[in-house]
Amino acid sequence: MVNISPLSRAHHFYVQLTRRLAHPTIGSMKNRQTTRGWSIERKIAFHSKPANDGTGCILWTAKPGGGGYPHLSVNNKTKLVCRIVLEKKLGRPIADGMESCHSCHRKLCVFEDHLSEGTHQSNIEDRQKEKRHAHGERVSGAKLKAEQIPAIRSDSRSERAIAEAYGVSSNTIGEIKRGNSWKHVP
């Protein structure tokens, strides 16, 4: 068996998918009506293309659904494309309580080699390990900056006085001082 790099494997996957599923009679395919009646595989091939960044990802080009993940309507039900692709790869439905996890950490990637079955907890742990979750200043509505945290930790005033000075609650200051929040700041 020939050893193929992940990038060329992704390109090969995409080329085979588009060749096998390309519609021979349609020239311009700009509107949604174009794909009506197509198989799921043909729709996925039509709405995806290889990424040009060397990752080997095949990215969804149509508008993503809620949460930024690609979706398609299957039998009048909305399904995540990554689940459809993973189920096809596995040859069975995804087990109850399991999710499709992206090894490339890109919501829009629909390449079967980048998808695996995993639990919600393992997906969350992977996200936190890779530091892809909102924390610190990235949390919506955060009032503090990372530069302020060391000063707060070393401040000897009462939690209430520090909280008033920074415009946050005394509970927030207590969580910082106990090391329960802003853990990523040394």
Residue frames as qw, qx, qy, qz and C-alpha x, y, z in Angstrom:
[[0.000, 0.888, 0.460, 0.000, 0.00, 0.00, 0.00],
 [0.392, 0.493, -0.019, 0.777, 1.28, 3.46, -0.92],
 [0.344, -0.534, -0.458, 0.622, 1.82, 5.83, 1.99],
 [0.143, 0.688, 0.346, 0.622, -0.09, 9.07, 1.25],
 [0.170, 0.030, -0.389, 0.905, 0.43, 12.27, 3.22],
 [0.092, 0.567, 0.691, -0.439, -2.63, 13.64, 5.05],
 [0.188, 0.574, -0.069, -0.794, -2.71, 16.68, 2.76],
 [0.251, 0.217, -0.731, -0.597, -2.66, 14.65, -0.45],
 [0.026, -0.284, -0.955, 0.082, -5.16, 12.22, 1.13],
 [0.182, 0.596, 0.447, -0.642, -7.56, 15.10, 1.77],
 [0.266, 0.491, -0.364, -0.746, -7.12, 16.37, -1.76],
 [0.143, 0.047, -0.937, -0.316, -7.63, 12.83, -3.13],
 [0.086, 0.431, 0.826, -0.352, -10.78, 12.43, -1.01],
 [0.242, 0.619, 0.170, -0.728, -12.14, 15.74, -2.31],
 [0.234, 0.383, -0.614, -0.649, -11.31, 15.00, -5.97],
 [0.082, -0.116, -0.980, -0.139, -12.90, 11.55, -5.83],
 [0.136, 0.522, 0.679, -0.497, -15.98, 12.94, -4.10],
 [0.279, 0.613, -0.024, -0.738, -16.46, 15.73, -6.63],
 [0.192, 0.271, -0.776, -0.536, -15.78, 13.49, -9.65],
 [0.033, -0.212, -0.977, 0.020, -18.13, 10.79, -8.45],
 [0.040, 0.618, 0.689, -0.377, -20.88, 13.17, -7.46],
 [0.003, 0.320, -0.176, -0.931, -20.59, 16.12, -9.84],
 [0.536, 0.583, 0.522, -0.316, -23.80, 16.91, -11.69],
 [0.498, 0.033, 0.558, 0.663, -23.10, 16.74, -15.44],
 [0.206, 0.639, 0.585, 0.454, -25.90, 18.98, -16.70],
 [0.208, -0.936, -0.264, 0.103, -25.76, 22.01, -14.43],
 [0.527, 0.516, -0.107, 0.666, -23.44, 24.89, -15.28],
 [0.026, -0.460, 0.314, -0.830, -24.08, 27.75, -12.87],
 [0.571, -0.428, -0.699, 0.044, -25.10, 26.51, -9.42],
 [0.113, 0.348, -0.308, 0.878, -25.66, 29.63, -7.38],
 [0.522, -0.367, 0.111, -0.762, -29.00, 29.18, -5.69],
 [0.431, -0.223, 0.778, -0.399, -30.32, 26.76, -3.16],
 [0.828, 0.299, 0.157, -0.447, -32.80, 25.23, -5.62],
 [0.468, 0.591, -0.635, -0.171, -29.87, 23.80, -7.58],
 [0.072, 0.304, -0.925, 0.217, -29.17, 21.05, -5.04],
 [0.697, 0.003, 0.357, -0.622, -32.81, 20.03, -4.52],
 [0.943, 0.226, -0.034, -0.242, -33.15, 16.31, -5.19],
 [0.450, 0.590, -0.647, 0.176, -29.42, 15.63, -4.91],
 [0.826, -0.257, -0.466, 0.184, -28.04, 12.90, -2.69],
 [0.516, -0.846, 0.027, 0.131, -26.52, 13.93, 0.63],
 [0.736, -0.228, 0.293, 0.567, -23.04, 13.03, -0.65],
 [0.425, 0.540, 0.353, 0.635, -23.47, 15.23, -3.73],
 [0.188, -0.937, -0.168, -0.243, -24.62, 18.17, -1.57],
 [0.661, -0.666, 0.141, 0.316, -21.60, 17.76, 0.73],
 [0.667, 0.064, 0.355, 0.651, -19.25, 17.67, -2.27],
 [0.229, 0.744, 0.345, 0.525, -20.89, 20.75, -3.78],
 [0.296, -0.919, -0.067, -0.250, -20.72, 22.79, -0.57],
 [0.696, -0.632, 0.225, 0.258, -17.12, 21.99, 0.41],
 [0.616, 0.719, -0.245, 0.209, -13.59, 22.64, -0.81],
 [0.805, -0.119, -0.279, 0.510, -10.04, 21.92, 0.37],
 [0.293, -0.929, 0.001, 0.226, -8.44, 24.52, 2.66],
 [0.628, 0.679, -0.170, 0.339, -5.37, 26.25, 1.22],
 [0.275, -0.845, 0.358, -0.286, -3.48, 26.38, 4.52],
 [0.379, 0.444, -0.799, 0.143, -1.74, 22.99, 4.53],
 [0.477, -0.253, 0.634, -0.554, -3.96, 21.44, 7.22],
 [0.066, -0.032, -0.967, -0.243, -5.65, 18.95, 4.91],
 [0.307, 0.393, 0.622, -0.604, -9.08, 20.17, 5.99],
 [0.018, 0.372, 0.682, 0.630, -12.02, 20.15, 3.62],
 [0.047, 0.230, 0.416, -0.878, -14.10, 23.15, 4.60],
 [0.191, 0.664, 0.723, -0.028, -17.83, 23.71, 4.31],
 [0.199, 0.072, 0.213, 0.954, -18.53, 26.74, 2.09],
 [0.268, -0.620, -0.548, -0.494, -22.28, 27.13, 2.58],
 [0.287, -0.609, 0.227, -0.703, -23.71, 29.15, 5.44],
 [0.290, 0.015, -0.891, 0.348, -23.19, 27.31, 8.74],
 [0.482, -0.618, -0.539, -0.310, -26.04, 26.73, 11.16],
 [0.502, -0.818, 0.058, -0.273, -26.35, 27.50, 14.84],
 [0.761, -0.550, 0.282, 0.198, -23.09, 27.34, 16.72],
 [0.117, 0.773, -0.509, -0.360, -21.11, 27.76, 13.48],
 [0.463, -0.141, 0.862, 0.150, -21.33, 24.10, 12.43],
 [0.294, 0.142, -0.620, -0.713, -22.32, 23.00, 8.89],
 [0.490, 0.197, 0.729, -0.437, -25.79, 21.53, 8.57],
 [0.226, 0.011, -0.710, -0.667, -28.07, 19.97, 5.94],
 [0.685, 0.017, 0.266, -0.678, -31.72, 19.12, 5.82],
 [0.178, 0.126, -0.959, -0.180, -32.25, 15.35, 5.66],
 [0.270, -0.439, -0.845, -0.142, -35.86, 14.13, 5.45],
 [0.236, -0.780, -0.229, -0.533, -37.06, 17.53, 6.71],
 [0.696, -0.687, -0.077, 0.193, -34.76, 17.34, 9.74],
 [0.213, 0.886, -0.374, 0.171, -31.64, 19.44, 10.19],
 [0.939, -0.245, 0.007, 0.240, -28.51, 17.33, 10.74],
 [0.233, -0.832, 0.404, 0.301, -24.92, 18.33, 11.35],
 [0.717, 0.593, -0.348, -0.113, -22.77, 17.54, 8.31],
 [0.066, 0.566, -0.792, 0.221, -19.89, 16.30, 10.47],
 [0.620, -0.083, 0.680, -0.383, -22.26, 13.70, 11.98],
 [0.834, 0.464, 0.058, -0.292, -23.43, 12.63, 8.52],
 [0.494, 0.667, -0.557, 0.033, -19.84, 12.23, 7.28],
 [0.185, -0.448, 0.813, -0.322, -18.74, 10.39, 10.44],
 [0.765, 0.083, 0.501, -0.395, -21.70, 8.00, 10.27],
 [0.795, 0.557, -0.172, -0.166, -20.85, 7.23, 6.64],
 [0.249, 0.642, -0.703, 0.179, -17.20, 6.62, 7.63],
 [0.367, -0.284, 0.788, -0.405, -18.17, 4.36, 10.55],
 [0.346, -0.048, -0.842, -0.410, -20.86, 2.55, 8.56],
 [0.349, -0.518, -0.768, 0.143, -23.31, 2.95, 11.44],
 [0.195, -0.879, -0.176, -0.397, -25.12, 5.70, 13.36],
 [0.161, 0.472, -0.551, 0.669, -23.16, 7.53, 16.03],
 [0.438, -0.313, -0.808, 0.238, -23.87, 5.86, 19.38],
 [0.351, -0.842, -0.323, -0.254, -26.20, 7.51, 21.90],
 [0.553, -0.804, 0.017, 0.218, -24.38, 9.99, 24.09],
 [0.654, -0.157, 0.327, 0.663, -21.50, 10.32, 21.62],
 [0.238, 0.888, 0.014, -0.394, -20.48, 13.26, 19.42],
 [0.778, 0.475, 0.062, 0.406, -18.42, 13.81, 16.31],
 [0.448, -0.786, 0.111, 0.411, -15.11, 15.34, 17.41],
 [0.573, 0.800, -0.112, 0.141, -12.76, 17.31, 15.13],
 [0.815, -0.261, 0.009, 0.517, -9.05, 16.48, 15.47],
 [0.427, 0.379, 0.149, 0.807, -8.28, 19.67, 13.51],
 [0.161, -0.517, -0.476, 0.693, -10.44, 21.80, 15.87],
 [0.116, 0.106, -0.299, -0.941, -12.24, 23.50, 12.95],
 [0.499, 0.327, 0.575, -0.560, -16.03, 23.61, 13.06],
 [0.603, 0.588, -0.105, -0.529, -16.30, 23.88, 9.27],
 [0.080, 0.428, -0.870, -0.231, -14.11, 20.87, 8.46],
 [0.869, 0.095, 0.156, -0.460, -16.01, 17.94, 6.94],
 [0.482, 0.487, -0.726, -0.065, -13.01, 15.70, 6.09],
 [0.904, -0.272, -0.246, -0.220, -13.69, 12.18, 7.37],
 [0.740, 0.126, -0.460, 0.475, -10.09, 11.64, 8.54],
 [0.078, 0.353, -0.358, 0.861, -10.42, 14.62, 10.91],
 [0.641, -0.356, 0.001, -0.680, -13.60, 13.27, 12.55],
 [0.339, 0.053, -0.915, 0.212, -13.90, 10.71, 15.33],
 [0.593, -0.579, -0.445, -0.339, -16.52, 9.55, 17.77],
 [0.337, 0.117, -0.611, 0.707, -16.14, 10.75, 21.35],
 [0.269, -0.668, -0.655, 0.229, -18.06, 11.74, 24.44],
 [0.005, -0.928, -0.156, -0.338, -19.11, 15.29, 25.21],
 [0.599, -0.772, 0.133, 0.164, -16.77, 15.28, 28.22],
 [0.742, -0.110, 0.341, 0.567, -13.76, 14.19, 26.13],
 [0.368, 0.679, 0.318, 0.550, -14.59, 16.94, 23.62],
 [0.267, -0.947, -0.045, -0.171, -14.69, 19.55, 26.42],
 [0.725, -0.558, 0.233, 0.331, -11.42, 18.28, 27.92],
 [0.668, 0.236, 0.352, 0.612, -9.75, 18.48, 24.50],
 [0.132, 0.859, 0.229, 0.438, -11.04, 22.03, 24.04],
 [0.453, -0.888, 0.078, -0.015, -9.68, 23.09, 27.42],
 [0.796, -0.280, 0.292, 0.450, -6.34, 21.34, 26.89],
 [0.528, 0.379, 0.358, 0.671, -5.91, 23.19, 23.59],
 [0.131, -0.456, -0.246, 0.845, -7.07, 26.46, 25.26],
 [0.003, 0.265, 0.598, 0.756, -9.84, 26.99, 22.69],
 [0.242, -0.704, -0.668, 0.021, -12.49, 27.89, 25.26],
 [0.021, -0.800, -0.027, -0.599, -13.42, 31.39, 26.40],
 [0.682, -0.515, -0.342, 0.390, -11.48, 32.31, 29.53],
 [0.413, -0.324, -0.050, 0.850, -10.08, 35.48, 31.03],
 [0.116, 0.428, -0.082, -0.892, -10.52, 38.50, 28.77],
 [0.166, -0.009, -0.782, -0.601, -12.17, 36.35, 26.08],
 [0.018, -0.486, -0.843, 0.229, -15.24, 35.83, 28.27],
 [0.009, -0.629, -0.425, -0.651, -18.07, 38.04, 27.08],
 [0.383, -0.840, -0.176, -0.343, -18.47, 40.99, 29.42],
 [0.759, -0.228, -0.289, 0.537, -15.15, 40.51, 31.24],
 [0.112, -0.986, -0.059, -0.104, -14.29, 43.64, 33.22],
 [0.543, -0.707, 0.377, 0.251, -10.74, 42.71, 34.15],
 [0.612, 0.684, -0.397, -0.026, -7.58, 42.39, 32.06],
 [0.925, -0.030, -0.283, 0.251, -4.87, 39.78, 32.51],
 [0.399, 0.460, -0.340, 0.716, -2.36, 42.49, 33.53],
 [0.396, -0.588, 0.166, -0.685, -4.52, 43.39, 36.55],
 [0.894, -0.270, -0.327, -0.147, -4.67, 39.90, 38.05],
 [0.675, 0.061, -0.475, 0.561, -1.18, 39.76, 39.68],
 [0.012, -0.355, 0.259, -0.898, -1.88, 43.13, 41.35],
 [0.695, -0.394, -0.140, -0.585, -5.22, 41.88, 42.65],
 [0.881, -0.141, -0.437, 0.114, -3.63, 38.73, 44.07],
 [0.562, 0.066, -0.410, 0.715, -0.94, 40.68, 45.91],
 [0.204, -0.561, -0.009, -0.802, -3.24, 43.47, 47.15],
 [0.263, -0.075, -0.819, 0.505, -3.59, 43.27, 50.95],
 [0.367, -0.078, 0.146, -0.915, -6.80, 45.33, 51.20],
 [0.542, 0.182, 0.715, -0.401, -10.17, 43.70, 51.89],
 [0.323, 0.265, 0.810, 0.412, -11.91, 41.94, 49.02],
 [0.147, 0.838, 0.512, -0.114, -14.66, 44.57, 49.12],
 [0.108, -0.833, 0.151, 0.521, -12.19, 47.47, 48.80],
 [0.287, -0.250, 0.721, 0.579, -10.37, 45.79, 45.90],
 [0.290, 0.500, 0.795, 0.183, -13.70, 45.00, 44.21],
 [0.100, 0.905, 0.291, -0.293, -14.80, 48.64, 44.43],
 [0.192, -0.679, 0.399, 0.586, -11.48, 49.80, 42.98],
 [0.166, -0.142, 0.820, 0.529, -11.80, 47.47, 39.94],
 [0.536, 0.159, -0.116, -0.821, -15.58, 47.73, 39.48],
 [0.568, -0.002, -0.793, -0.221, -16.29, 44.04, 40.08],
 [0.753, -0.545, -0.150, -0.338, -17.95, 42.05, 42.86],
 [0.336, -0.657, 0.634, -0.232, -16.13, 41.01, 46.01],
 [0.913, 0.010, 0.393, -0.108, -16.98, 37.41, 45.06],
 [0.746, 0.639, -0.113, 0.147, -14.95, 37.83, 41.85],
 [0.066, 0.786, -0.532, 0.308, -11.97, 39.09, 43.84],
 [0.682, -0.394, 0.559, -0.258, -12.30, 36.19, 46.28],
 [0.940, 0.274, 0.202, -0.017, -12.34, 33.67, 43.41],
 [0.534, 0.746, -0.310, 0.248, -9.17, 35.24, 41.94],
 [0.195, -0.710, 0.578, -0.352, -7.36, 35.26, 45.30],
 [0.787, -0.213, 0.537, -0.216, -8.28, 31.62, 46.01],
 [0.097, -0.373, 0.809, 0.443, -7.07, 30.61, 42.52],
 [0.510, 0.364, 0.763, -0.158, -10.50, 29.48, 41.30],
 [0.528, 0.800, 0.283, 0.009, -10.62, 31.92, 38.41],
 [0.286, 0.905, -0.316, 0.008, -8.02, 33.46, 36.09],
 [0.863, -0.347, 0.333, 0.155, -5.88, 30.32, 36.68],
 [0.792, 0.450, 0.169, 0.376, -4.16, 30.80, 33.33],
 [0.147, 0.888, -0.187, 0.392, -2.51, 34.04, 34.53],
 [0.714, 0.005, -0.506, 0.483, 0.71, 33.42, 36.51]]
